Amino acid sequence: MDDRAAVIAANERFYRAFERRDLAAMAACWSGTDGDACIHPGWEPVYGNEAVMEAWAGIFATGVPMQFTVSDLVVQLLGDIARVHNVENISVAGEREAIGRVAVTHLFLRRGGQWRMVLHHGSPIAADGEAPERLTEPEFH
């Protein structure tokens, strides 16, 4: 399996663990280091593997059976680092209609020949596809 296919497989394992709410499988997706970071939509950032796994345990404890259809997949290989961008089209398991969409960035690090996640960052996509209106003009320095 080439590197691109291996990274895509690692990304797919992450979503299978998420859908099954399987904390052991989720932990196996991550590097297991203090460098791990997770930014869930609307949440404060979480740093370090222990805190990341606690966040996943909390999400899984809700019992909401989510299903993910991944679209708009972009993979960039940078030596032993891989960046993946995709859109999560989220639905309640068994339902056809998506209840939300999240733009995601994943970073993977190759460790011991395996691609392990070091970053999951999700940002909600507005339901109407429109970006929220800026309240003020940005200042550039």
N, C-alpha and C positions, 0 to 999 in steps of 0.2 A: 504494500500500500504506500503510495507516495505521500509526502507531507501534507499536501492540500486535502487529500481524502482522509488522512488521519485526523486533521483538525476538524473537518466536518463531522467525522464520527464522534469526536470528543464533544462537540457542540450538541449533537443528537443525544448522546448519553446524558448530558445535563438536562435536556428537556424530558427525557424518559423518567429520570429520577424525580424531577419536579412534578410531572403528572401523577406518578405513583405515590408522591409524598413519602419517599424512601430516603430517610436521613443518611443511612449507611452508604447508599448508592450516590447520594449527593456529595457526601464527604470524599468519596473516591474520585470525584470529578475535580476536586480542588488540590492545590499544591500542598496544603497542610502547613503553611508557614505564616509568620507574622506579616508577610507581604501581601496576604490575601485581603481583598477589599470588595465590599458589596454596597451598591447604592440602589435600593429599591425605590420605585416611583413614590414620591411623597414622604420618604423616610430620610432621617439623618444618615449620613454615611457610616458604615460599620467597618472597622479595621481589625485585622488579625484573625487567624483561622478560628479560634475559639468563639469570638464574637460573631463571626460570619455564620458558624454552625448554629449558634443560639438563635440567630435571626431566622434561619431556615426552619429550625424546630418550631418556632412560634408561628410561622406561616403555615407549616404542615398541620399544626394543632388545630387550625380553624376548621379543618375537615372539608373545605370547599373543593370539590373535584374539578380542577381546571384541566382544560385540554388546550394544547398549543399547536397552531399551524404556523410554521415559520415561513416567511417570505422575504424577498429582497435581500438575499444572502450575499454578502461580500466578504471574501477572505483575502487577507494580505499576510504573506510570510516575510518575516524579518529575521532571518537566521533562526535562533532558538526561541523566538517570540512570534506569536501569530495574533493578528487582530481580526476579529469577526464582527461585522455589523449585520444585524437582521431586524426584522419586524416580527414581534410576537402578536399573532392574531389570537386572542384569548376567548375561549368559550367555556361554558359550564359543560362538563363531560356529558355526552349524549345529546346535546343541543347543537343545532346547525349554526345559528346566528352568533357572531362574535359579540362579546360584551365589552371588549376593549382592545385597544392596540397600543403596543409599547415599542418604541425604538430602542434597540439594545446595542451596546458595545460589550464584547467579551475580549479579554486578553488571556492568552494561553502561553504557558512557558513549557518548553520541552525539558523534562527532568527524567533521567534514566530511560531515555527512549520513548517516554510517554508524554502526551500533551495534557497538561494540568492547568485548570483555570486559576488565574490570580485576580481577575476583576470581572464582576458582573455589574453593569451600569444600565439601568432602565429609565427611560423618560417617556411619560405618557404622550400619546398623540391625540390631539383634540378630535372629538367625535366628528366635527364637520370638516376636518382636515385643514382648518385654518389655524395659523399661528396666533397666539394671544396678542392683542394689541399692546404695544409698549406704552408705558405710562410716561416715560421721559426719554429724550434722546440720549444715547450713550455718549459718554465722554471718553476721548482717546488721549492718552498721555504719551 
